Amino acid sequence: MDQAKQHTKGNRLKVLGRLLKVVLTTSPWMLIVSVITIILAAGSAVIGSLFIERLIDTYVTPLLHEKVPNYGPLLNAILVMFGIYAIGFISNYLFSMLMGVLAQKVQFRVRNETFTHMESLPIAYFDQNNYGDIMSRYTNDIDTLMQMISQSLPQFLNSALSLIFVKILCPDLSITIVDSLGKRLKFLDELINDLSLDKVTLVHSRAEDAGQNKNLREKFDLVTGRAVARMSVLSEYCIPLAKVDGYLVALKGPKAQDELVEAKNAIEVLGGRVEEVKELTLPDTDDERTLIVVKKVKATPKKYPRQAGTPNKKPL
């Protein structure tokens, strides 16, 4: 069983490596520009959020106590904030457009290469495989790869960089990043070392295993996850890691109420209670998001999280 799992894991890493190679060789300049715009978008989002606090404390509050307010510094600060969000808006637009175009280019290339390869296969292959299975690989499987290129990879990079920027701007903050894929953690490790950041811990583990690790279980004030799983599954991944009186903040897309209703039992069983559901629109875009804030009010039963893979297959 262990050998089969290792074999499957090895195949997945090989497929991911081949896919990234195809993306890089299809349009290197487009990929490089996309990464730069993602970095700018993540940085401007974090800096903009922190700048608002500084704007209020440094510029707005003192004006309330002045008999003859001088609005010049405030105006300059507002212009700076506008510039920060303008950079974020342009960067978000560019990387969304570039990744969409790049995904289409890769899709066209992969489908052509797949079709060319299929033409060279012997007739016996088509006799032994259902027509529907063959077409599924040619259409559905390739569409899934394109979704990974245009959405999943940029979302991961954006989230990871946002954490790094938060750490840079809040050096006293202690951050632990859990990921099951070693290559992503290797990239983050190199980035953390290059930036000389401390109090950042990288853990190579599945979320289910991390939740049963005594060094991680119920150790964190705040746990968050983005683009990971539905709320019922995400709760079992994250709530066991939070301290009692700690929080899970789930970053969801628009109209997450259905997920929340589905996850009600899971949240209660795991010791959580929904504190707030906040719907918002990302600055300078029309993209809608939902923040679900869950407070942990009691310890999670020891049997949760369950064995790796179970929460996704059999949600609470």
N, C-alpha and C positions, 0 to 999 in steps of 0.2 A: 504493500500500500504506500509506504514512504517513498519507495523508488518510483512508483507511478506518479506521485505528487511532484517529486523532484523533476521527473521527465517532463511533466506538463508545464511546470514553472519555467524550465529551461527553454521549452518550445515557445512559450509566451514572450520571453525575453528576446529570443532570436527574431520572432516576428516583429516585435517593437523596434528592435535595432534595424531590421530591413526596412520597415516603414519610415523611420526617421532618415535613413540613408536616401530613400526615394524622394522624400520631401526636400532634403538638402540639395540633391542633385537636380531636382526639377527646376528650381528657381532660387539659387543661393541668396541673391540680393534681396528678394522679396521676403525670405525667411529672416534675414538679418534685420531688415527695416522693421518687420513685424515685432521682433523681440525688443528692439529699441523703443518702439511705440508702447509696448506693454509695460516696459520699465517706467517710461514717462507717465503712463496712465496710473500705474500703481503708486508711484511716488507722489504725484499731484493729489491723488485722493487722500492719502495719509497726511501730507503736509497741509492740505486745505482744511481738513478736519481739525488739526491741532492749531492752525492759524486762527480759526474762528474763536477758540478759547482765548488766545493771546489778544485778539482784536477787542474782545469784551473787557478783559481784565486791564489791558494797557491803555486802550484808547476811549472806550465807551464809558466805563465806570468813572474815571476821573472827571469826565465832562459834567457828570451829574452834580459835582461839588464845586464847579467853577461858576463864579458870578457872571463872567463874560467868556463863554466857551470859545475856544479856538478850534475850529473844525478842520483846519488844514492837515494836521497829522492823521486824523481819522480818514480824511478823503484819500490821502496817499496810501494808507493801509488798505482801504477798500479797493483801490486800483491794483495793488499788489495781489490781493485775494482774487480779484477778477482775472488777473493774468494767470494765476495758478490754476484756476478752474478752466480757463480757456485752453491752456496746455492740455489739461486732462480731457476736455471735450474733443479737441482735435486728435489727440492720441487714440482715444477710444474709437473714434470714427475711422481713423486710418487703419488701426490693427484689425477692426472688424471687417473692413473692406478688403484688406490685403489677405487675411486668412481665408476669407470666402473665395477670393480669386485663386489663391494658392491651392485650396482644397479642390476646386474645379479642375485645375491643371493636373493635379495628382490623380484625380478620379479618371480623367480622360486617358492619362498615361497607363494607369493600372488596368483599366478595362481593355485598352488596345493590346497590352502585353499579355493579359489573360486570354483574350480571344485568339491571339496569334499562337499562344501555347496550346490552346484547345484544338486548333486546326492540325497540330502535329501529333495529337494523341491517336492511338490505334482505335479501330472500330469497336474492339472488344470493351474498351472503357465505357463507351456509350451504351453498350448492351448490358453492362453490369451495374450501371448507375441510373437512377430515375432522372427523367428530364427535368422534373421540378427541382431536384437537389442541385443539379448542374446550374440551372438558371438562378437559383437562390444565391449561389456563390458569386455569380456574375453580376447580380443586382443588389440584393439585400446586404450581403457581407461587405461589398465595396462601399455601399452607402453608409454602413456603420463605421468603417474606417474614415470616411470623409467627415462624419460627425465628430469623430475623435480629433481629427486634425483641426477642424474649424472651431470647435467648442471646448472639448475636454482639456486638451493640452494648453490652450491659452488661459483657461480658467484656473488650472493648476498653477501655471507660472505666475499669473496675476495674484493669486492668493498667497503663494509662497513669498513673492517679492513684497507684498503688503506687510506680511509679518516681519520681514527683514527691515523694512523702512520704519515700522513701529519700534523695533528694537533699537535702531540707530537713533531715533528721536527721543526714545524713553529708555536710556541705558540701564536704569535700575530694574527694568522689567525682566522677569524670568520666564522664558518661553521654552516649551517642549513640543517638538513636531514629530508626529507619529506617521509613518508611511510604510507600506508593505513592499514598495519597489525600491531596491537598492540604488539603482541608477539615479533616481530623483534625489535621494538623500546624498549621494556622492556629489552631485551638482551643488546642492545647498551647502554641504560641508566645505567645498572649495570656496564658495561665495562668502561664507561666514569667516573662514580663515583669512581671505583676502581683505575683508573689511575689519578684521581684528575685533570681532564681537565676542563678548563673553555672556555667560548665563543663557546660552542657547543650546539645548540638548536635542540631539537627533536620535530617534528610536526606530530601528528597523523591525517592525512587527505588524501583524494584523491587529485591527482594533479589538477583536474579540480576545486575543491573547494578551494585549496590553491591559485590558480591563481586569484580567485575572492575575496580573503581575503585582505582587505586594509592594513593589517600589513605585508603582504608578497608580494603583487603585485608590480612589478617594483621596488624591493628593493635590488636586488643582482647584483654585478659586473660580476659574473660568475655563470652560471647554467649548470649542466651536468647530464647525465643519461646514464645508461648502461644496455643493455638487457631488455629494457622497452617496446618499441613498434617500429613500422616502423617510418621512419623519418617524414612523413606527420602528424602522430599522436603525436609523441614526440615533434614536434615543437609547437603544440597547448598546450601541457602540460607545456613546459619549457619557451618559449619566453615571455609569459605574466609575468613571475617572474623576468625577467632580466630588469635592468635599461636601459634607452636609452643610447647608447654607451657602453652598457654591451655586454656580449657574451653568446651564447649557444655553448658548445663543446659537440658534440654527439660522443660517442664511438661506432663504428660500426664494423662489421666483414668485410671480404674481398669483393671487388667488390660492393661497396655501391652506385655506380652511378645510378643504376635503381631506388633505393629508393629516391635519390636526385632529379632525374627528376620528379618522382611522387609527391615530396614534394614542388616543385618550387612555385606553386600557394599558398600553405599554408604559406610558409615562407614569401612571399611578403605581403599577407593579414595581417599577424600578426605583420608586421613591421620589418622584418629581411632582411638581405642580406648575401649571402654566401661569406665569405672572403677567405676561404682556404679549400682545400680537400687534406689531407695528408695520403698517404698510407705508412704503415710501417710494419716491422716484429718484433715481440716481441723478446727481447734479449735472446739469447741462445736457441731459439726454431724456428720452421718453421711456427708458427701461424701468419697469416696475419691479420692486423687490418686497419681500416680507421678512421681517425679523421675528422669530418666535423665541421668547425668553422663558426658560423653564428653571425654576428654583428647586434645588434638591432639599427636601424637607425631612428625609429620613434615609438611613443607610440602605443601600441596594442589597437585596438578598444574595447570598454567596453563590448561588447557582447561575447568576447572570454576570456578564454575558455568557451565552451558551457557546458550545463548540464552534470553531471557525466554519463559516458558511451557513450555519443553522439560522441565525437571525434573518438572513436574506431569503432563505428558502421557506421558513416558517415564522413569519413575524408574530409578535405577541398580540 
